[in-house]
Amino acid sequence: MSSLQQAKDTKTRTFTTILHWKEDVYVAECPEIGTASQGETIEKAMLIYRKQRNYI
């Protein structure tokens, strides 16, 4: 299969991320798939969020 054909077969998904402060941690939520992660920093919350999302 050519790389052009592979590119045409690739599907792109777009997700919403809601990031907010809750008590003493940052929370990153994805309402489309119902997942959430938390971390002491925005970067940590987003890193865990991205890892979760990649398993979907």
TIDOLO-641541 format. One record per residue: residue number from 1; residue in three letters; chain; x, y, z of N, C-alpha, C in turn. Coordinates in steps of 0.05 Angstrom, whole numbers. Layout:
N
ATOM  resi  resn  chain    n_px    n_py    n_pz   ca_px   ca_py   ca_pz    c_px    c_py    c_pz
ATOM   NUM   ALA      A       X       Y       Z       X       Y       Z       X       Y       Z
...
END
This chain:
56
ATOM  resi  resn  chain    n_px    n_py    n_pz   ca_px   ca_py   ca_pz    c_px    c_py    c_pz
ATOM     1   MET      A      17     -24       0       0       0       0      18      25       0
ATOM     2   SER      A      11      44     -17      28      68     -18      23      86       6
ATOM     3   SER      A      42     103      12      39     121      34      16     141      30
ATOM     4   LEU      A      10     147       5     -13     165       0     -39     150       7
ATOM     5   GLN      A     -41     125       1     -64     109       8     -67     106      38
ATOM     6   GLN      A     -44     102      52     -45     100      81     -54     126      93
ATOM     7   ALA      A     -46     148      83     -54     175      93     -84     178      89
ATOM     8   LYS      A     -95     169      67    -124     171      62    -140     154      81
ATOM     9   ASP      A    -128     131      89    -142     112     107    -140     120     136
ATOM    10   THR      A    -122     139     143    -118     147     171    -142     164     179
ATOM    11   LYS      A    -153     158     202    -175     173     213    -165     191     235
ATOM    12   THR      A    -175     215     236    -168     235     256    -192     239     275
ATOM    13   ARG      A    -186     239     300    -206     245     320    -199     270     336
ATOM    14   THR      A    -218     286     341    -214     310     357    -229     308     383
ATOM    15   PHE      A    -215     314     405    -228     312     431    -226     339     445
ATOM    16   THR      A    -245     344     462    -246     368     479    -231     362     505
ATOM    17   THR      A    -215     381     514    -202     378     541    -211     401     558
ATOM    18   ILE      A    -222     394     581    -229     414     601    -210     412     624
ATOM    19   LEU      A    -195     434     629    -175     434     649    -183     454     671
ATOM    20   HIS      A    -184     444     696    -192     462     718    -178     454     744
ATOM    21   TRP      A    -178     472     763    -166     468     789    -188     458     808
ATOM    22   LYS      A    -183     436     822    -203     425     841    -189     418     867
ATOM    23   GLU      A    -195     433     887    -183     430     914    -153     435     913
ATOM    24   ASP      A    -137     414     909    -108     417     910     -94     405     885
ATOM    25   VAL      A    -109     399     864     -97     387     840    -110     399     815
ATOM    26   TYR      A     -95     396     793    -107     403     767    -121     378     756
ATOM    27   VAL      A    -144     382     743    -159     360     732    -163     366     702
ATOM    28   ALA      A    -157     345     686    -161     346     657    -183     326     650
ATOM    29   GLU      A    -205     335     638    -227     318     632    -233     318     602
ATOM    30   CYS      A    -243     295     592    -251     292     565    -280     283     565
ATOM    31   PRO      A    -299     301     560    -328     294     562    -336     274     540
ATOM    32   GLU      A    -323     274     517    -331     255     496    -327     226     503
ATOM    33   ILE      A    -306     220     518    -301     192     525    -303     187     554
ATOM    34   GLY      A    -309     207     570    -314     203     598    -290     197     615
ATOM    35   THR      A    -266     207     608    -243     203     624    -233     228     638
ATOM    36   ALA      A    -218     225     659    -207     248     673    -181     239     686
ATOM    37   SER      A    -163     258     688    -137     253     702    -131     277     719
ATOM    38   GLN      A    -112     273     738    -105     295     755     -75     295     760
ATOM    39   GLY      A     -65     318     767     -37     321     773     -32     346     789
ATOM    40   GLU      A      -8     347     801      -1     370     817       6     394     800
ATOM    41   THR      A      12     389     774      17     411     755      -1     407     731
ATOM    42   ILE      A      -4     428     715     -19     425     690      -6     405     672
ATOM    43   GLU      A      21     406     670      36     388     653      32     359     661
ATOM    44   LYS      A      32     353     687      28     325     697       0     316     691
ATOM    45   ALA      A     -20     332     695     -48     325     690     -52     319     660
ATOM    46   MET      A     -40     336     643     -42     332     614     -27     308     604
ATOM    47   LEU      A      -4     302     616      12     278     608      -4     253     613
ATOM    48   ILE      A     -16     251     637     -32     227     644     -57     226     626
ATOM    49   TYR      A     -69     249     621     -93     251     604     -87     240     576
ATOM    50   ARG      A     -64     249     564     -56     240     537     -51     210     536
ATOM    51   LYS      A     -39     199     557     -34     170     558     -60     155     559
ATOM    52   GLN      A     -79     164     575    -105     151     576    -119     152     549
ATOM    53   ARG      A    -119     175     537    -132     179     511    -121     161     489
ATOM    54   ASN      A     -95     156     490     -82     139     470     -91     110     471
ATOM    55   TYR      A    -102     101     493    -112      74     495    -140      70     485
ATOM    56   ILE      A    -154      92     478    -181      91     468    -181      83     439
END
